[in-house]
Amino acid sequence: MPAAIKAEDIKTAPFDPRFPNTNQTRYCYQSYVDYHRCQKVRGADYAPCEYFSKVFHSVCPNGWVEKWDGQREEGTFPGNI
């Protein structure tokens, strides 16, 4: 059974001045792409890449992430990773 999540452990993505508007769609997409680029360049064990993972998991709808993961596996993802 998973451990209970404490209220102080719940955090959202910090402000990013590149995306000042309320609509966070671009922030979501860019964080997803940055995470996978970071892992590709630095390797899966590079801890600073986890920042991008936390951001896109916080900001992006789960359906989008699942769709993008499927597209990456099929080789049809539109982004440049």
mmCIF file as gemmi writes it, N, C-alpha and C atoms, coordinates in Angstrom:
data_model
loop_
_atom_site.group_PDB
_atom_site.id
_atom_site.type_symbol
_atom_site.label_atom_id
_atom_site.label_alt_id
_atom_site.label_comp_id
_atom_site.label_asym_id
_atom_site.label_entity_id
_atom_site.label_seq_id
_atom_site.pdbx_PDB_ins_code
_atom_site.Cartn_x
_atom_site.Cartn_y
_atom_site.Cartn_z
_atom_site.occupancy
_atom_site.B_iso_or_equiv
_atom_site.pdbx_formal_charge
_atom_site.auth_seq_id
_atom_site.auth_asym_id
_atom_site.pdbx_PDB_model_num
ATOM 1 N N . MET Axp A 1 ? 0.843 -1.175 0 1 0 ? 1 A 1
ATOM 2 C CA . MET Axp A 1 ? 0 0 0 1 0 ? 1 A 1
ATOM 3 C C . MET Axp A 1 ? 0.892 1.243 0 1 0 ? 1 A 1
ATOM 4 N N . PRO Axp A 2 ? 0.612 2.206 -0.894 1 0 ? 2 A 1
ATOM 5 C CA . PRO Axp A 2 ? 1.44 3.408 -0.948 1 0 ? 2 A 1
ATOM 6 C C . PRO Axp A 2 ? 1.273 4.256 0.315 1 0 ? 2 A 1
ATOM 7 N N . ALA Axp A 3 ? 2.317 4.985 0.614 1 0 ? 3 A 1
ATOM 8 C CA . ALA Axp A 3 ? 2.294 5.869 1.778 1 0 ? 3 A 1
ATOM 9 C C . ALA Axp A 3 ? 1.376 7.058 1.505 1 0 ? 3 A 1
ATOM 10 N N . ALA Axp A 4 ? 0.773 7.577 2.544 1 0 ? 4 A 1
ATOM 11 C CA . ALA Axp A 4 ? -0.112 8.731 2.41 1 0 ? 4 A 1
ATOM 12 C C . ALA Axp A 4 ? 0.7 9.97 2.026 1 0 ? 4 A 1
ATOM 13 N N . ILE Axp A 5 ? 0.12 10.809 1.19 1 0 ? 5 A 1
ATOM 14 C CA . ILE Axp A 5 ? 0.771 12.047 0.77 1 0 ? 5 A 1
ATOM 15 C C . ILE Axp A 5 ? 0.46 13.125 1.79 1 0 ? 5 A 1
ATOM 16 N N . LYS Axp A 6 ? 1.484 13.774 2.282 1 0 ? 6 A 1
ATOM 17 C CA . LYS Axp A 6 ? 1.315 14.853 3.246 1 0 ? 6 A 1
ATOM 18 C C . LYS Axp A 6 ? 1.033 16.165 2.522 1 0 ? 6 A 1
ATOM 19 N N . ALA Axp A 7 ? 0.285 17.038 3.152 1 0 ? 7 A 1
ATOM 20 C CA . ALA Axp A 7 ? -0.086 18.314 2.54 1 0 ? 7 A 1
ATOM 21 C C . ALA Axp A 7 ? 1.148 19.141 2.181 1 0 ? 7 A 1
ATOM 22 N N . GLU Axp A 8 ? 2.186 19.096 2.999 1 0 ? 8 A 1
ATOM 23 C CA . GLU Axp A 8 ? 3.383 19.895 2.705 1 0 ? 8 A 1
ATOM 24 C C . GLU Axp A 8 ? 4.198 19.331 1.541 1 0 ? 8 A 1
ATOM 25 N N . ASP Axp A 9 ? 3.91 18.082 1.116 1 0 ? 9 A 1
ATOM 26 C CA . ASP Axp A 9 ? 4.603 17.481 -0.014 1 0 ? 9 A 1
ATOM 27 C C . ASP Axp A 9 ? 3.979 17.873 -1.353 1 0 ? 9 A 1
ATOM 28 N N . ILE Axp A 10 ? 2.777 18.418 -1.323 1 0 ? 10 A 1
ATOM 29 C CA . ILE Axp A 10 ? 2.08 18.785 -2.551 1 0 ? 10 A 1
ATOM 30 C C . ILE Axp A 10 ? 2.531 20.172 -2.976 1 0 ? 10 A 1
ATOM 31 N N . LYS Axp A 11 ? 3.088 20.253 -4.172 1 0 ? 11 A 1
ATOM 32 C CA . LYS Axp A 11 ? 3.582 21.528 -4.693 1 0 ? 11 A 1
ATOM 33 C C . LYS Axp A 11 ? 3.19 21.639 -6.15 1 0 ? 11 A 1
ATOM 34 N N . THR Axp A 12 ? 3.075 22.841 -6.634 1 0 ? 12 A 1
ATOM 35 C CA . THR Axp A 12 ? 2.793 23.069 -8.036 1 0 ? 12 A 1
ATOM 36 C C . THR Axp A 12 ? 4.032 23.664 -8.696 1 0 ? 12 A 1
ATOM 37 N N . ALA Axp A 13 ? 3.972 23.806 -9.988 1 0 ? 13 A 1
ATOM 38 C CA . ALA Axp A 13 ? 5.109 24.334 -10.738 1 0 ? 13 A 1
ATOM 39 C C . ALA Axp A 13 ? 5.358 25.79 -10.364 1 0 ? 13 A 1
ATOM 40 N N . PRO Axp A 14 ? 6.625 26.186 -10.233 1 0 ? 14 A 1
ATOM 41 C CA . PRO Axp A 14 ? 6.933 27.586 -9.918 1 0 ? 14 A 1
ATOM 42 C C . PRO Axp A 14 ? 6.689 28.489 -11.127 1 0 ? 14 A 1
ATOM 43 N N . PHE Axp A 15 ? 6.627 29.777 -10.887 1 0 ? 15 A 1
ATOM 44 C CA . PHE Axp A 15 ? 6.436 30.752 -11.956 1 0 ? 15 A 1
ATOM 45 C C . PHE Axp A 15 ? 7.618 30.719 -12.908 1 0 ? 15 A 1
ATOM 46 N N . ASP Axp A 16 ? 7.329 30.76 -14.187 1 0 ? 16 A 1
ATOM 47 C CA . ASP Axp A 16 ? 8.361 30.815 -15.22 1 0 ? 16 A 1
ATOM 48 C C . ASP Axp A 16 ? 8.096 32.066 -16.051 1 0 ? 16 A 1
ATOM 49 N N . PRO Axp A 17 ? 9.02 33.045 -16.046 1 0 ? 17 A 1
ATOM 50 C CA . PRO Axp A 17 ? 8.772 34.299 -16.754 1 0 ? 17 A 1
ATOM 51 C C . PRO Axp A 17 ? 8.627 34.146 -18.268 1 0 ? 17 A 1
ATOM 52 N N . ARG Axp A 18 ? 9.023 33.003 -18.818 1 0 ? 18 A 1
ATOM 53 C CA . ARG Axp A 18 ? 8.829 32.775 -20.256 1 0 ? 18 A 1
ATOM 54 C C . ARG Axp A 18 ? 7.358 32.562 -20.581 1 0 ? 18 A 1
ATOM 55 N N . PHE Axp A 19 ? 6.559 32.204 -19.568 1 0 ? 19 A 1
ATOM 56 C CA . PHE Axp A 19 ? 5.144 31.909 -19.765 1 0 ? 19 A 1
ATOM 57 C C . PHE Axp A 19 ? 4.315 32.693 -18.752 1 0 ? 19 A 1
ATOM 58 N N . PRO Axp A 20 ? 4.171 34.014 -18.942 1 0 ? 20 A 1
ATOM 59 C CA . PRO Axp A 20 ? 3.523 34.855 -17.935 1 0 ? 20 A 1
ATOM 60 C C . PRO Axp A 20 ? 1.997 34.795 -17.929 1 0 ? 20 A 1
ATOM 61 N N . ASN Axp A 21 ? 1.39 34.229 -18.945 1 0 ? 21 A 1
ATOM 62 C CA . ASN Axp A 21 ? -0.067 34.248 -19.053 1 0 ? 21 A 1
ATOM 63 C C . ASN Axp A 21 ? -0.709 33.134 -18.239 1 0 ? 21 A 1
ATOM 64 N N . THR Axp A 22 ? -2.011 33.259 -18.071 1 0 ? 22 A 1
ATOM 65 C CA . THR Axp A 22 ? -2.774 32.266 -17.328 1 0 ? 22 A 1
ATOM 66 C C . THR Axp A 22 ? -2.772 30.925 -18.042 1 0 ? 22 A 1
ATOM 67 N N . ASN Axp A 23 ? -2.867 30.924 -19.357 1 0 ? 23 A 1
ATOM 68 C CA . ASN Axp A 23 ? -2.883 29.685 -20.123 1 0 ? 23 A 1
ATOM 69 C C . ASN Axp A 23 ? -1.496 29.047 -20.065 1 0 ? 23 A 1
ATOM 70 N N . GLN Axp A 24 ? -1.407 27.892 -19.456 1 0 ? 24 A 1
ATOM 71 C CA . GLN Axp A 24 ? -0.118 27.241 -19.221 1 0 ? 24 A 1
ATOM 72 C C . GLN Axp A 24 ? 0.179 26.112 -20.21 1 0 ? 24 A 1
ATOM 73 N N . THR Axp A 25 ? -0.521 26.077 -21.324 1 0 ? 25 A 1
ATOM 74 C CA . THR Axp A 25 ? -0.345 25.006 -22.302 1 0 ? 25 A 1
ATOM 75 C C . THR Axp A 25 ? 1.086 24.951 -22.823 1 0 ? 25 A 1
ATOM 76 N N . ARG Axp A 26 ? 1.647 26.093 -23.186 1 0 ? 26 A 1
ATOM 77 C CA . ARG Axp A 26 ? 3.017 26.101 -23.711 1 0 ? 26 A 1
ATOM 78 C C . ARG Axp A 26 ? 4.022 25.687 -22.644 1 0 ? 26 A 1
ATOM 79 N N . TYR Axp A 27 ? 3.78 26.114 -21.407 1 0 ? 27 A 1
ATOM 80 C CA . TYR Axp A 27 ? 4.651 25.748 -20.28 1 0 ? 27 A 1
ATOM 81 C C . TYR Axp A 27 ? 4.626 24.233 -20.095 1 0 ? 27 A 1
ATOM 82 N N . CYS Axp A 28 ? 3.46 23.655 -20.184 1 0 ? 28 A 1
ATOM 83 C CA . CYS Axp A 28 ? 3.297 22.208 -20.072 1 0 ? 28 A 1
ATOM 84 C C . CYS Axp A 28 ? 4.107 21.503 -21.154 1 0 ? 28 A 1
ATOM 85 N N . TYR Axp A 29 ? 3.863 21.872 -22.407 1 0 ? 29 A 1
ATOM 86 C CA . TYR Axp A 29 ? 4.522 21.224 -23.54 1 0 ? 29 A 1
ATOM 87 C C . TYR Axp A 29 ? 6.04 21.41 -23.471 1 0 ? 29 A 1
ATOM 88 N N . GLN Axp A 30 ? 6.492 22.62 -23.201 1 0 ? 30 A 1
ATOM 89 C CA . GLN Axp A 30 ? 7.929 22.892 -23.166 1 0 ? 30 A 1
ATOM 90 C C . GLN Axp A 30 ? 8.612 22.134 -22.038 1 0 ? 30 A 1
ATOM 91 N N . SER Axp A 31 ? 7.964 21.998 -20.907 1 0 ? 31 A 1
ATOM 92 C CA . SER Axp A 31 ? 8.543 21.242 -19.793 1 0 ? 31 A 1
ATOM 93 C C . SER Axp A 31 ? 8.646 19.762 -20.133 1 0 ? 31 A 1
ATOM 94 N N . TYR Axp A 32 ? 7.633 19.235 -20.824 1 0 ? 32 A 1
ATOM 95 C CA . TYR Axp A 32 ? 7.668 17.833 -21.259 1 0 ? 32 A 1
ATOM 96 C C . TYR Axp A 32 ? 8.855 17.607 -22.203 1 0 ? 32 A 1
ATOM 97 N N . VAL Axp A 33 ? 8.986 18.489 -23.185 1 0 ? 33 A 1
ATOM 98 C CA . VAL Axp A 33 ? 10.083 18.373 -24.156 1 0 ? 33 A 1
ATOM 99 C C . VAL Axp A 33 ? 11.434 18.565 -23.462 1 0 ? 33 A 1
ATOM 100 N N . ASP Axp A 34 ? 11.552 19.556 -22.575 1 0 ? 34 A 1
ATOM 101 C CA . ASP Axp A 34 ? 12.807 19.803 -21.861 1 0 ? 34 A 1
ATOM 102 C C . ASP Axp A 34 ? 13.226 18.602 -21.018 1 0 ? 34 A 1
ATOM 103 N N . TYR Axp A 35 ? 12.257 17.95 -20.384 1 0 ? 35 A 1
ATOM 104 C CA . TYR Axp A 35 ? 12.567 16.761 -19.574 1 0 ? 35 A 1
ATOM 105 C C . TYR Axp A 35 ? 13.182 15.662 -20.441 1 0 ? 35 A 1
ATOM 106 N N . HIS Axp A 36 ? 12.564 15.385 -21.563 1 0 ? 36 A 1
ATOM 107 C CA . HIS Axp A 36 ? 13.069 14.296 -22.408 1 0 ? 36 A 1
ATOM 108 C C . HIS Axp A 36 ? 14.373 14.683 -23.124 1 0 ? 36 A 1
ATOM 109 N N . ARG Axp A 37 ? 14.537 15.942 -23.448 1 0 ? 37 A 1
ATOM 110 C CA . ARG Axp A 37 ? 15.822 16.397 -23.999 1 0 ? 37 A 1
ATOM 111 C C . ARG Axp A 37 ? 16.93 16.245 -22.958 1 0 ? 37 A 1
ATOM 112 N N . CYS Axp A 38 ? 16.632 16.643 -21.732 1 0 ? 38 A 1
ATOM 113 C CA . CYS Axp A 38 ? 17.608 16.555 -20.643 1 0 ? 38 A 1
ATOM 114 C C . CYS Axp A 38 ? 18.04 15.099 -20.441 1 0 ? 38 A 1
ATOM 115 N N . GLN Axp A 39 ? 17.064 14.193 -20.432 1 0 ? 39 A 1
ATOM 116 C CA . GLN Axp A 39 ? 17.404 12.778 -20.255 1 0 ? 39 A 1
ATOM 117 C C . GLN Axp A 39 ? 18.209 12.242 -21.433 1 0 ? 39 A 1
ATOM 118 N N . LYS Axp A 40 ? 17.891 12.71 -22.622 1 0 ? 40 A 1
ATOM 119 C CA . LYS Axp A 40 ? 18.615 12.251 -23.809 1 0 ? 40 A 1
ATOM 120 C C . LYS Axp A 40 ? 20.069 12.72 -23.779 1 0 ? 40 A 1
ATOM 121 N N . VAL Axp A 41 ? 20.282 13.977 -23.365 1 0 ? 41 A 1
ATOM 122 C CA . VAL Axp A 41 ? 21.626 14.559 -23.358 1 0 ? 41 A 1
ATOM 123 C C . VAL Axp A 41 ? 22.433 14.123 -22.138 1 0 ? 41 A 1
ATOM 124 N N . ARG Axp A 42 ? 21.806 14.162 -20.966 1 0 ? 42 A 1
ATOM 125 C CA . ARG Axp A 42 ? 22.52 13.911 -19.709 1 0 ? 42 A 1
ATOM 126 C C . ARG Axp A 42 ? 22.398 12.493 -19.184 1 0 ? 42 A 1
ATOM 127 N N . GLY Axp A 43 ? 21.42 11.756 -19.667 1 0 ? 43 A 1
ATOM 128 C CA . GLY Axp A 43 ? 21.201 10.398 -19.169 1 0 ? 43 A 1
ATOM 129 C C . GLY Axp A 43 ? 20.05 10.348 -18.178 1 0 ? 43 A 1
ATOM 130 N N . ALA Axp A 44 ? 19.476 9.176 -18.021 1 0 ? 44 A 1
ATOM 131 C CA . ALA Axp A 44 ? 18.285 9.007 -17.186 1 0 ? 44 A 1
ATOM 132 C C . ALA Axp A 44 ? 18.562 9.232 -15.705 1 0 ? 44 A 1
ATOM 133 N N . ASP Axp A 45 ? 19.81 9.1 -15.273 1 0 ? 45 A 1
ATOM 134 C CA . ASP Axp A 45 ? 20.132 9.223 -13.853 1 0 ? 45 A 1
ATOM 135 C C . ASP Axp A 45 ? 20.5 10.645 -13.43 1 0 ? 45 A 1
ATOM 136 N N . TYR Axp A 46 ? 20.417 11.6 -14.325 1 0 ? 46 A 1
ATOM 137 C CA . TYR Axp A 46 ? 20.797 12.984 -14.024 1 0 ? 46 A 1
ATOM 138 C C . TYR Axp A 46 ? 19.666 13.652 -13.234 1 0 ? 46 A 1
ATOM 139 N N . ALA Axp A 47 ? 19.9 13.908 -11.962 1 0 ? 47 A 1
ATOM 140 C CA . ALA Axp A 47 ? 18.863 14.38 -11.033 1 0 ? 47 A 1
ATOM 141 C C . ALA Axp A 47 ? 18.218 15.717 -11.419 1 0 ? 47 A 1
ATOM 142 N N . PRO Axp A 48 ? 18.955 16.718 -11.927 1 0 ? 48 A 1
ATOM 143 C CA . PRO Axp A 48 ? 18.288 17.981 -12.277 1 0 ? 48 A 1
ATOM 144 C C . PRO Axp A 48 ? 17.185 17.851 -13.334 1 0 ? 48 A 1
ATOM 145 N N . CYS Axp A 49 ? 17.189 16.784 -14.104 1 0 ? 49 A 1
ATOM 146 C CA . CYS Axp A 49 ? 16.113 16.577 -15.08 1 0 ? 49 A 1
ATOM 147 C C . CYS Axp A 49 ? 14.765 16.399 -14.383 1 0 ? 49 A 1
ATOM 148 N N . GLU Axp A 50 ? 14.789 15.947 -13.154 1 0 ? 50 A 1
ATOM 149 C CA . GLU Axp A 50 ? 13.549 15.698 -12.422 1 0 ? 50 A 1
ATOM 150 C C . GLU Axp A 50 ? 12.75 16.978 -12.2 1 0 ? 50 A 1
ATOM 151 N N . TYR Axp A 51 ? 13.412 18.137 -12.23 1 0 ? 51 A 1
ATOM 152 C CA . TYR Axp A 51 ? 12.687 19.406 -12.111 1 0 ? 51 A 1
ATOM 153 C C . TYR Axp A 51 ? 11.629 19.5 -13.215 1 0 ? 51 A 1
ATOM 154 N N . PHE Axp A 52 ? 12.032 19.22 -14.454 1 0 ? 52 A 1
ATOM 155 C CA . PHE Axp A 52 ? 11.112 19.303 -15.584 1 0 ? 52 A 1
ATOM 156 C C . PHE Axp A 52 ? 10 18.268 -15.463 1 0 ? 52 A 1
ATOM 157 N N . SER Axp A 53 ? 10.341 17.092 -14.953 1 0 ? 53 A 1
ATOM 158 C CA . SER Axp A 53 ? 9.333 16.049 -14.757 1 0 ? 53 A 1
ATOM 159 C C . SER Axp A 53 ? 8.273 16.507 -13.756 1 0 ? 53 A 1
ATOM 160 N N . LYS Axp A 54 ? 8.697 17.095 -12.659 1 0 ? 54 A 1
ATOM 161 C CA . LYS Axp A 54 ? 7.743 17.574 -11.659 1 0 ? 54 A 1
ATOM 162 C C . LYS Axp A 54 ? 6.853 18.673 -12.238 1 0 ? 54 A 1
ATOM 163 N N . VAL Axp A 55 ? 7.446 19.54 -13.052 1 0 ? 55 A 1
ATOM 164 C CA . VAL Axp A 55 ? 6.664 20.633 -13.637 1 0 ? 55 A 1
ATOM 165 C C . VAL Axp A 55 ? 5.616 20.084 -14.593 1 0 ? 55 A 1
ATOM 166 N N . PHE Axp A 56 ? 6.013 19.225 -15.531 1 0 ? 56 A 1
ATOM 167 C CA . PHE Axp A 56 ? 5.012 18.791 -16.499 1 0 ? 56 A 1
ATOM 168 C C . PHE Axp A 56 ? 3.978 17.868 -15.874 1 0 ? 56 A 1
ATOM 169 N N . HIS Axp A 57 ? 4.344 17.108 -14.842 1 0 ? 57 A 1
ATOM 170 C CA . HIS Axp A 57 ? 3.342 16.298 -14.166 1 0 ? 57 A 1
ATOM 171 C C . HIS Axp A 57 ? 2.37 17.174 -13.371 1 0 ? 57 A 1
ATOM 172 N N . SER Axp A 58 ? 2.824 18.331 -12.94 1 0 ? 58 A 1
ATOM 173 C CA . SER Axp A 58 ? 1.976 19.249 -12.195 1 0 ? 58 A 1
ATOM 174 C C . SER Axp A 58 ? 1.054 20.053 -13.112 1 0 ? 58 A 1
ATOM 175 N N . VAL Axp A 59 ? 1.565 20.476 -14.259 1 0 ? 59 A 1
ATOM 176 C CA . VAL Axp A 59 ? 0.84 21.397 -15.128 1 0 ? 59 A 1
ATOM 177 C C . VAL Axp A 59 ? 0.031 20.687 -16.214 1 0 ? 59 A 1
ATOM 178 N N . CYS Axp A 60 ? 0.536 19.596 -16.753 1 0 ? 60 A 1
ATOM 179 C CA . CYS Axp A 60 ? -0.101 18.937 -17.896 1 0 ? 60 A 1
ATOM 180 C C . CYS Axp A 60 ? -1.212 17.982 -17.475 1 0 ? 60 A 1
ATOM 181 N N . PRO Axp A 61 ? -2.293 17.942 -18.249 1 0 ? 61 A 1
ATOM 182 C CA . PRO Axp A 61 ? -3.321 16.92 -18.02 1 0 ? 61 A 1
ATOM 183 C C . PRO Axp A 61 ? -2.74 15.524 -18.303 1 0 ? 61 A 1
ATOM 184 N N . ASN Axp A 62 ? -3.154 14.534 -17.526 1 0 ? 62 A 1
ATOM 185 C CA . ASN Axp A 62 ? -2.621 13.181 -17.679 1 0 ? 62 A 1
ATOM 186 C C . ASN Axp A 62 ? -2.862 12.627 -19.075 1 0 ? 62 A 1
ATOM 187 N N . GLY Axp A 63 ? -3.986 12.957 -19.67 1 0 ? 63 A 1
ATOM 188 C CA . GLY Axp A 63 ? -4.285 12.473 -21.018 1 0 ? 63 A 1
ATOM 189 C C . GLY Axp A 63 ? -3.275 12.945 -22.044 1 0 ? 63 A 1
ATOM 190 N N . TRP Axp A 64 ? -2.804 14.173 -21.908 1 0 ? 64 A 1
ATOM 191 C CA . TRP Axp A 64 ? -1.805 14.698 -22.834 1 0 ? 64 A 1
ATOM 192 C C . TRP Axp A 64 ? -0.496 13.95 -22.684 1 0 ? 64 A 1
ATOM 193 N N . VAL Axp A 65 ? -0.081 13.737 -21.446 1 0 ? 65 A 1
ATOM 194 C CA . VAL Axp A 65 ? 1.19 13.051 -21.191 1 0 ? 65 A 1
ATOM 195 C C . VAL Axp A 65 ? 1.135 11.635 -21.752 1 0 ? 65 A 1
ATOM 196 N N . GLU Axp A 66 ? 0.032 10.933 -21.529 1 0 ? 66 A 1
ATOM 197 C CA . GLU Axp A 66 ? -0.12 9.578 -22.062 1 0 ? 66 A 1
ATOM 198 C C . GLU Axp A 66 ? -0.078 9.584 -23.592 1 0 ? 66 A 1
ATOM 199 N N . LYS Axp A 67 ? -0.742 10.56 -24.196 1 0 ? 67 A 1
ATOM 200 C CA . LYS Axp A 67 ? -0.744 10.675 -25.654 1 0 ? 67 A 1
ATOM 201 C C . LYS Axp A 67 ? 0.667 10.93 -26.183 1 0 ? 67 A 1
ATOM 202 N N . TRP Axp A 68 ? 1.373 11.861 -25.546 1 0 ? 68 A 1
ATOM 203 C CA . TRP Axp A 68 ? 2.733 12.187 -25.99 1 0 ? 68 A 1
ATOM 204 C C . TRP Axp A 68 ? 3.68 11.018 -25.782 1 0 ? 68 A 1
ATOM 205 N N . ASP Axp A 69 ? 3.523 10.288 -24.671 1 0 ? 69 A 1
ATOM 206 C CA . ASP Axp A 69 ? 4.363 9.105 -24.443 1 0 ? 69 A 1
ATOM 207 C C . ASP Axp A 69 ? 4.139 8.079 -25.545 1 0 ? 69 A 1
ATOM 208 N N . GLY Axp A 70 ? 2.882 7.873 -25.915 1 0 ? 70 A 1
ATOM 209 C CA . GLY Axp A 70 ? 2.569 6.948 -27 1 0 ? 70 A 1
ATOM 210 C C . GLY Axp A 70 ? 3.159 7.401 -28.327 1 0 ? 70 A 1
ATOM 211 N N . GLN Axp A 71 ? 3.077 8.684 -28.596 1 0 ? 71 A 1
ATOM 212 C CA . GLN Axp A 71 ? 3.641 9.224 -29.835 1 0 ? 71 A 1
ATOM 213 C C . GLN Axp A 71 ? 5.157 9.084 -29.861 1 0 ? 71 A 1
ATOM 214 N N . ARG Axp A 72 ? 5.807 9.284 -28.716 1 0 ? 72 A 1
ATOM 215 C CA . ARG Axp A 72 ? 7.267 9.115 -28.678 1 0 ? 72 A 1
ATOM 216 C C . ARG Axp A 72 ? 7.647 7.663 -28.957 1 0 ? 72 A 1
ATOM 217 N N . GLU Axp A 73 ? 6.881 6.724 -28.375 1 0 ? 73 A 1
ATOM 218 C CA . GLU Axp A 73 ? 7.165 5.308 -28.588 1 0 ? 73 A 1
ATOM 219 C C . GLU Axp A 73 ? 6.969 4.919 -30.056 1 0 ? 73 A 1
ATOM 220 N N . GLU Axp A 74 ? 5.958 5.52 -30.71 1 0 ? 74 A 1
ATOM 221 C CA . GLU Axp A 74 ? 5.68 5.217 -32.112 1 0 ? 74 A 1
ATOM 222 C C . GLU Axp A 74 ? 6.575 5.998 -33.064 1 0 ? 74 A 1
ATOM 223 N N . GLY Axp A 75 ? 7.294 6.995 -32.549 1 0 ? 75 A 1
ATOM 224 C CA . GLY Axp A 75 ? 8.144 7.819 -33.399 1 0 ? 75 A 1
ATOM 225 C C . GLY Axp A 75 ? 7.391 8.914 -34.131 1 0 ? 75 A 1
ATOM 226 N N . THR Axp A 76 ? 6.185 9.263 -33.653 1 0 ? 76 A 1
ATOM 227 C CA . THR Axp A 76 ? 5.378 10.295 -34.327 1 0 ? 76 A 1
ATOM 228 C C . THR Axp A 76 ? 5.226 11.564 -33.506 1 0 ? 76 A 1
ATOM 229 N N . PHE Axp A 77 ? 5.994 11.711 -32.414 1 0 ? 77 A 1
ATOM 230 C CA . PHE Axp A 77 ? 5.889 12.902 -31.585 1 0 ? 77 A 1
ATOM 231 C C . PHE Axp A 77 ? 6.353 14.115 -32.389 1 0 ? 77 A 1
ATOM 232 N N . PRO Axp A 78 ? 5.549 15.203 -32.407 1 0 ? 78 A 1
ATOM 233 C CA . PRO Axp A 78 ? 5.877 16.345 -33.262 1 0 ? 78 A 1
ATOM 234 C C . PRO Axp A 78 ? 7.04 17.205 -32.739 1 0 ? 78 A 1
ATOM 235 N N . GLY Axp A 79 ? 7.403 17.059 -31.484 1 0 ? 79 A 1
ATOM 236 C CA . GLY Axp A 79 ? 8.461 17.907 -30.919 1 0 ? 79 A 1
ATOM 237 C C . GLY Axp A 79 ? 9.848 17.422 -31.281 1 0 ? 79 A 1
ATOM 238 N N . ASN Axp A 80 ? 10.813 18.309 -31.107 1 0 ? 80 A 1
ATOM 239 C CA . ASN Axp A 80 ? 12.218 17.999 -31.389 1 0 ? 80 A 1
ATOM 240 C C . ASN Axp A 80 ? 12.914 17.637 -30.085 1 0 ? 80 A 1
ATOM 241 N N . ILE Axp A 81 ? 13.04 16.34 -29.834 1 0 ? 81 A 1
ATOM 242 C CA . ILE Axp A 81 ? 13.676 15.888 -28.593 1 0 ? 81 A 1
ATOM 243 C C . ILE Axp A 81 ? 15.08 15.433 -28.913 1 0 ? 81 A 1
